[in-house]
């Protein structure tokens, strides 16, 4: 991903569509014979009252989620039409529009290809998520949907920074989104990915936990500008993004190597490792991963960052591939407000109480990927 390059971007605006902070039960497809599954779900109909009714009828759930977030971010950015037309789009989605993909294929099979559903087919195309954002605002720049499992939103963010710093776009709408799909969740449930208990997640706590998590959904959208481009104030600055496979996968996990990965990201952001004020971790109450996150933070302390506070965010949104975008949004809001947001849950209360001006969002995944996003005021 060319991470040896240093790209900065100013965050002009940020908008999030979050699920309810406590799990609800979602029915599984009847043919599976599976009981309802606890999930973190966005209430009601995502985008209702925000997206035009005609478009609402044609869009899939994931598209509605990202459009609702994008409309919020673009409204706050308040850019003129000429500028909007020059904008690019980079969105990450690990699962894509899986609901419509499954519906399209099921219909084709059961009807023996006699009655295809064009809207479902259009929505199932991988690029449909970013394309719908471009169509909504008349954006004519690059429009890319990144589908790279658990680092999808981070790679979209990196792509946005690359576009801005190469001059290919004056502003970029970046973000991440994944929507719940009962068919995909049923597959995960059969493979033991999800827990049956509906209690809210409590990552990195002393509470009993299992080797699985609770699925969720949500979207976050950011309007980004190259440094110095935007005349108004910025919410925060994205200073570096690293996202890649762990060499050797999780079988080769080493906490000191992970701590050095984080330290290298901070160094490339032109900040001192010791000056990190807050870590936003993607811990999801999976016992195995919680143990790894704890070991990484201990290693971070050993190699030079002793004062940074530690927090988690998935206790309010659950686990999904693009959830890292919601963690970045929490970091942006913490920098803007000058204090840790109430949505973040601190897990290291003996740390410094200083104002969060340099934040690292760190995610570690059983799929064998890791990422670090560095943000500053």
C-alpha positions as MATLAB code, in Angstrom:
seq = 'XXXXXXXXXXXXXXXXXXXXXXXXXXXXXXXXXXXXXXXXXXXXXXXXXXXXXXXXXXXXXXXXXXXXXXXXXXXXXXXXXXXXXXXXXXXXXXXXXXXXXXXXXXXXXXXXXXXXXXXXXXXXXXXXXXXXXXXXXXXXXXXXXXXXXXXXXXXXXXXXXXXXXXXXXXXXXXXXXXXXXXXXXXXXXXXXXXXXXXXXXXXXXXXXXXXXXXXXXXXXXXXXXXXXXXXXXXXXXXXXXXXXXXXXXXXXXXXXXXXXXXXXXXXXXXXXXXXXXXXXXXXXXXXXXXXXXXXXXXXXXXXXXXXXXXXXXXXXXXXXXXXXXXXXXXXXXXXXXXXXXXXXXXXXXXXXXXXXXXXXXXXXXXXXXXXXXXXXX';
ca = [
       0.000    0.000    0.000;
       3.006    2.319   -0.295;
       3.049    3.056    3.403;
       6.595    4.431    3.236;
       5.006    7.615    1.873;
       3.746   10.235    4.317;
       0.363   11.692    3.415;
      -1.616   14.174    5.511;
      -5.254   15.250    5.186;
      -7.460   17.674    7.080;
     -10.826   16.411    8.298;
     -13.397   19.003    7.226;
     -16.457   17.130    8.481;
     -17.485   13.779    9.886;
     -20.798   11.949   10.167;
     -21.675    8.568   11.639;
     -24.642    6.211   11.434;
     -24.374    4.046   14.538;
     -26.337    1.030   15.728;
     -28.187    0.976   18.995;
     -25.576    0.574   21.776;
     -27.163   -2.638   23.075;
     -27.714   -5.841   21.068;
     -31.120   -6.869   19.727;
     -32.223  -10.242   18.355;
     -32.254  -10.726   14.579;
     -34.179  -13.629   13.028;
     -32.140  -16.028   10.936;
     -33.438  -17.288    7.550;
     -36.167  -19.860    8.174;
     -34.516  -22.563    6.108;
     -31.439  -22.540    8.357;
     -33.347  -23.654   11.450;
     -31.145  -21.336   13.541;
     -32.515  -19.318   16.477;
     -32.380  -15.487   16.496;
     -28.904  -13.974   16.781;
     -27.871  -11.015   18.999;
     -26.673   -8.128   16.808;
     -25.895   -4.423   17.043;
     -28.403   -2.990   14.546;
     -29.144    0.496   13.240;
     -32.771    1.167   14.249;
     -35.603    1.841   11.831;
     -34.970    2.288    8.127;
     -31.480    3.740    7.522;
     -31.683    6.909    5.432;
     -35.445    7.429    5.880;
     -36.228   11.145    5.719;
     -32.706   11.845    4.433;
     -32.488    9.967    1.132;
     -35.061   10.755   -1.582;
     -37.978    8.248   -1.448;
     -37.466    7.141   -5.055;
     -33.862    6.207   -4.351;
     -34.735    4.559   -1.038;
     -36.859    1.988   -2.862;
     -33.981    0.912   -5.101;
     -31.033    0.944   -2.714;
     -29.699   -1.888   -0.590;
     -29.191   -1.591    3.168;
     -25.438   -0.972    2.986;
     -25.910    1.756    0.369;
     -28.517    3.449    2.542;
     -26.174    3.406    5.530;
     -23.250    5.031    3.710;
     -25.491    7.539    1.929;
     -27.020    8.645    5.229;
     -23.529    9.175    6.675;
     -22.276   10.872    3.498;
     -25.215   13.289    3.393;
     -24.476   14.275    6.990;
     -20.795   14.865    6.240;
     -21.448   16.791    3.035;
     -24.093   18.959    4.682;
     -21.620   19.921    7.407;
     -18.826   20.565    4.880;
     -21.062   23.006    2.956;
     -19.054   22.925   -0.289;
     -20.234   24.662   -3.452;
     -21.443   22.695   -6.458;
     -18.303   23.257   -8.532;
     -16.145   21.839   -5.747;
     -18.478   18.877   -5.210;
     -18.190   17.953   -8.871;
     -14.403   17.665   -8.556;
     -14.559   15.424   -5.502;
     -13.503   11.788   -5.376;
     -14.962    8.939   -3.294;
     -13.169    6.138   -1.440;
     -15.297    3.840    0.710;
     -14.363    0.598    2.442;
     -16.823   -2.270    2.870;
     -15.717   -5.760    3.786;
     -19.078   -7.414    3.126;
     -20.348   -5.132    0.356;
     -24.039   -5.185   -0.537;
     -24.313   -8.867    0.432;
     -28.068   -8.736    1.126;
     -28.945   -7.809   -2.449;
     -26.318  -10.170   -3.846;
     -27.915  -13.108   -2.017;
     -31.432  -11.993   -2.968;
     -30.474  -11.706   -6.630;
     -28.838  -15.137   -6.721;
     -31.649  -16.804   -4.777;
     -34.241  -15.381   -7.165;
     -32.239  -16.460  -10.213;
     -32.006  -20.014   -8.866;
     -35.575  -20.429   -7.647;
     -37.080  -18.836  -10.781;
     -34.629  -20.638  -13.093;
     -33.386  -17.273  -14.416;
     -36.876  -16.451  -15.687;
     -37.431  -13.292  -13.630;
     -34.165  -11.489  -12.782;
     -34.284   -8.441  -10.511;
     -32.267   -5.661  -12.192;
     -32.043   -3.446   -9.094;
     -30.673   -6.321   -7.022;
     -28.100   -7.084   -9.716;
     -26.984   -3.447   -9.938;
     -26.634   -3.243   -6.156;
     -24.602   -6.459   -6.037;
     -21.808   -4.976   -8.188;
     -18.823   -4.350   -5.842;
     -18.404   -0.703   -6.857;
     -22.078    0.154   -6.279;
     -21.463    1.517   -2.771;
     -19.064    4.307   -3.753;
     -20.933    4.861   -7.031;
     -24.149    5.686   -5.208;
     -22.308    8.350   -3.201;
     -20.884    9.865   -6.395;
     -24.335    9.908   -8.007;
     -25.959   11.523   -4.968;
     -23.657   14.561   -5.048;
     -22.656   14.696   -8.717;
     -19.020   13.860   -7.898;
     -16.947   13.251  -11.038;
     -13.638   12.214   -9.538;
     -12.409    8.683   -8.865;
     -14.981    6.484   -7.166;
     -13.631    3.333   -5.525;
     -15.076    0.761   -3.150;
     -12.352   -1.069   -1.229;
     -13.261   -4.622   -0.230;
     -10.293   -5.963    1.690;
     -11.869   -7.813    4.603;
     -11.087   -6.215    7.973;
      -8.879   -3.372    6.683;
     -11.325   -2.128    4.045;
     -12.063    1.241    5.649;
      -8.398    1.878    6.483;
      -7.335    1.242    2.879;
     -10.101    3.546    1.665;
      -8.768    6.223    3.999;
      -5.216    5.677    2.725;
      -6.462    5.895   -0.865;
      -8.184    9.188   -0.066;
      -4.966   10.611    1.354;
      -3.081    9.514   -1.761;
      -5.623   11.206   -4.051;
      -5.438   14.470   -2.121;
      -1.671   14.620   -1.888;
      -1.201   13.765   -5.569;
      -3.583   16.555   -6.578;
      -6.091   14.204   -8.246;
      -8.951   15.699   -6.207;
      -9.386   18.835   -4.075;
     -11.586   16.995   -1.560;
     -12.425   13.329   -1.006;
     -15.441   11.726    0.635;
     -13.938    8.755    2.489;
     -15.467    6.277    4.886;
     -16.420    2.762    5.797;
     -19.675    0.814    5.926;
     -21.089   -2.651    6.431;
     -24.721   -3.671    6.813;
     -26.139   -6.702    8.560;
     -27.296   -9.553    6.357;
     -29.104  -12.533    7.877;
     -27.777  -15.002    5.299;
     -24.145  -14.022    5.847;
     -24.641  -14.032    9.614;
     -26.081  -17.539    9.427;
     -22.877  -18.719    7.743;
     -20.828  -17.095   10.494;
     -22.989  -18.640   13.163;
     -22.499  -22.129   11.772;
     -18.749  -21.499   11.888;
     -18.804  -20.366   15.512;
     -18.023  -16.697   14.889;
     -20.868  -15.247   16.963;
     -22.021  -15.677   20.535;
     -25.562  -16.473   21.623;
     -25.651  -14.262   24.739;
     -27.370  -10.912   24.081;
     -25.409   -8.998   26.739;
     -23.453   -5.978   25.457;
     -19.776   -6.526   24.726;
     -17.272   -5.494   27.391;
     -13.821   -5.617   25.750;
     -10.617   -5.820   27.825;
     -12.568   -6.200   31.049;
     -12.471   -8.813   33.783;
     -15.920  -10.037   32.761;
     -16.105  -13.628   31.501;
     -15.856  -13.735   27.726;
     -15.769  -16.311   24.941;
     -13.798  -16.834   21.752;
     -16.421  -15.074   19.666;
     -18.121  -11.688   19.444;
     -21.409  -10.032   18.417;
     -21.878   -8.765   14.844;
     -22.810   -5.177   14.125;
     -23.262   -2.624   11.375;
     -22.780    1.076   10.798;
     -21.214    3.734    8.612;
     -18.858    6.680    8.967;
     -18.092    9.320    6.331;
     -15.400   11.974    6.327;
     -14.862   14.927    4.012;
     -11.095   15.298    3.677;
      -8.968   18.043    2.139;
      -5.268   18.346    1.443;
      -3.518   20.460    4.123;
      -4.025   24.148    3.440;
      -6.748   23.589    0.846;
      -9.786   24.213    3.046;
     -10.277   27.792    4.218;
     -12.414   26.872    7.206;
     -11.395   25.179   10.428;
     -10.560   21.474   10.582;
     -11.858   18.921   13.051;
      -8.605   16.948   13.078;
      -5.761   15.902   10.803;
      -5.134   12.387    9.519;
      -1.366   12.047    9.558;
      -0.724    8.416    8.660;
      -2.452    5.144    7.789;
      -0.801    1.713    7.903;
      -2.887   -1.351    7.034;
      -1.517   -4.692    5.920;
      -1.362   -8.439    6.585;
       0.661   -9.567    9.575;
       3.697  -11.445    8.316;
       2.938  -15.077    9.106;
      -0.618  -14.270   10.182;
      -1.906  -14.485   13.744;
       0.085  -17.683   14.285;
       3.177  -15.462   14.187;
       1.670  -12.803   16.485;
       4.290  -11.083   18.627;
       3.302   -8.179   20.912;
       6.657   -6.415   20.634;
       6.515   -6.553   16.835;
       2.989   -5.103   16.984;
       4.130   -2.316   19.311;
       6.926   -1.473   16.872;
       4.381   -1.467   14.022;
       2.391    1.169   15.920;
       5.527    3.143   16.805;
       6.599    3.155   13.144;
       3.216    4.553   12.108;
       3.548    7.347   14.677;
       7.090    8.080   13.514;
       5.928    8.420    9.896;
       3.295   10.866   11.091;
       6.115   13.106   12.335;
       5.054   12.765   15.952;
       6.951   11.344   18.916;
       5.745    7.963   20.184;
       5.875    9.193   23.775;
       3.452   11.991   22.869;
       0.527    9.719   21.953;
      -2.332   10.801   24.214;
      -4.882    8.107   23.437;
      -5.116    4.665   21.871;
      -8.479    3.655   20.400;
      -8.466   -0.137   20.179;
     -10.669   -2.406   18.083;
     -10.972   -5.016   20.847;
     -14.295   -6.872   20.531;
     -14.461   -9.007   23.722;
     -13.131  -12.071   21.913;
     -11.033  -13.717   24.623;
      -8.133  -14.594   22.330;
      -7.948  -11.110   20.809;
      -8.435   -9.370   24.151;
      -5.361  -11.190   25.410;
      -3.386  -10.060   22.349;
      -4.493   -6.431   22.711;
      -3.462   -6.454   26.370;
      -0.035   -7.796   25.458;
       0.407   -5.165   22.738;
      -0.401   -2.302   25.107;
       2.050   -3.727   27.666;
       4.700   -3.815   24.930;
       3.812   -0.243   23.895;
       4.520    0.842   27.475;
       7.863   -0.956   27.465;
       9.160    0.614   24.254;
       8.422    4.223   25.060;
       4.776    5.307   25.329;
       3.965    5.212   29.014;
       1.342    7.941   29.346;
      -1.161    7.301   26.551;
      -4.659    6.468   27.716;
      -6.385    3.368   26.313;
      -9.994    3.051   25.149;
     -12.274    0.751   23.135;
     -15.346    1.406   20.973;
     -16.847   -1.910   19.816;
     -18.865   -2.289   23.013;
     -21.325    0.068   21.245;
     -21.234   -1.182   17.654;
     -20.132   -4.827   17.632;
     -17.823   -6.461   15.113;
     -17.892   -5.871   11.363;
     -15.209   -5.499    8.735;
     -15.410   -1.725    8.284;
     -15.914   -0.940   11.985;
     -12.507    0.747   12.092;
     -14.126    3.785   10.452;
     -16.331    4.253   13.530;
     -13.228    4.143   15.737;
     -11.622    6.857   13.602;
     -14.800    8.928   13.934;
     -14.608    8.638   17.737;
     -10.986    9.794   17.622;
     -11.894   12.788   15.449;
     -14.662   13.808   17.834;
     -12.332   13.429   20.848;
      -9.794   15.756   19.221;
     -12.492   18.260   18.268;
     -14.016   18.263   21.759;
     -10.682   18.257   23.581;
     -11.708   15.272   25.683;
     -12.438   11.580   25.259;
     -15.971   11.096   23.971;
     -18.542    9.426   26.188;
     -18.941    6.719   23.524;
     -15.403    5.481   24.141;
     -14.825    3.183   27.092;
     -11.531    3.666   28.892;
      -9.790    0.481   29.940;
      -6.598    1.907   31.471;
      -7.663    4.353   34.143;
      -4.232    4.802   35.695;
      -2.910    6.694   32.699;
      -2.416   10.420   32.190;
      -5.445   12.720   32.015;
      -4.019   15.018   29.348;
      -5.998   16.482   26.451;
      -6.206   14.076   23.473;
      -4.233   15.767   20.691;
      -2.441   12.762   19.198;
      -4.518    9.583   18.835;
      -3.720    6.166   17.398;
      -6.555    3.899   16.242;
      -5.199    0.350   16.313;
      -6.998   -2.741   15.062;
      -5.889   -6.360   15.171;
      -7.913   -9.072   13.459;
      -8.053  -12.843   13.614;
      -8.064  -12.768    9.818;
      -4.390  -11.842   10.077;
      -4.528   -8.115    9.354;
      -3.604   -5.108   11.457;
      -3.894   -1.354   11.036;
      -2.858    1.900   12.678;
      -4.361    5.310   11.899;
      -2.663    8.343   13.444;
      -4.706   11.529   13.969;
      -3.755   14.851   15.506;
      -5.380   18.184   16.266;
];
